[in-house]
Amino acid sequence: MAQSQLRQKTSLRTATTLLLAVLIMLFATACGAHTQQASKPTQPKTEKIVYPAQFIHAFVFSDGIRGSRKAAKQFKDSGDFTDAYARKNGDVVVIATEKQRQKRINDYDARITQGENDFQKGGKDYKCQINEDGKTMTVWTDKHLTPDPSFGIFALVPAAYGGKYYLERHTGAWDMAITIRNCHTNQQVGQFNASQGFTLNPATFGD
């Protein structure tokens, strides 16, 4: 009887030991899998930002770069985005992370500020007013406006607002209606859409 009980206790200890060994193996395997999974690098989430062909044709320019394919290459080569490519219809698609999107918006804001500041330094009465949606701008100036601030306020600033428009996830056509007033009389002396390009003669803006 004693020998039988001894055999039972021995069998029980053996079974318990085996059970513990199996549990330890399972636990170790699970921990290893969890560690391996946790250490796997995660790729930042990206999104597609679409610049319509009309916008690319009118506003994306740098050192003579024109056309959707060249514009897409410019976006890609800038290093500011994950990728960029042109569609057959002329649209340009930019692939960007949230961090990249915000950085480019900040860059556009800096260009807008610089363009406005450079323009306002051209004359003590020079000023501009841009609606919150970035689609309407009124500029007060006169015939003494010089080429550099002229290009900044009438070309670079609108282009930056347009770039922001699409980065902020808007879609469809974008343009900016620009009205020019004499800074001394408040008389309207010119009007055009930014997509047409600035072709007015400052000599007609009055003293």
Secondary structure, DSSP 8 states (H G I E B T S, - for coil): -HHHHHHHHHHHHHHHHHHHHHHHHHHHHHHHHHHHHHHS-----EEEEEE-HHHHHHH--STT--SHHHHHHHHHHTTSSSEEEE-TTS-EEEEEEHHHHHHHHHHHHHHHHHHHHHHHTT-TT-EEEE-TTSSEEEEEE-TT--HHHHHIIIIIHHHHHHHHHHHTT--S----EEEEEETTT--EEEEEEGGG-----GGGG--
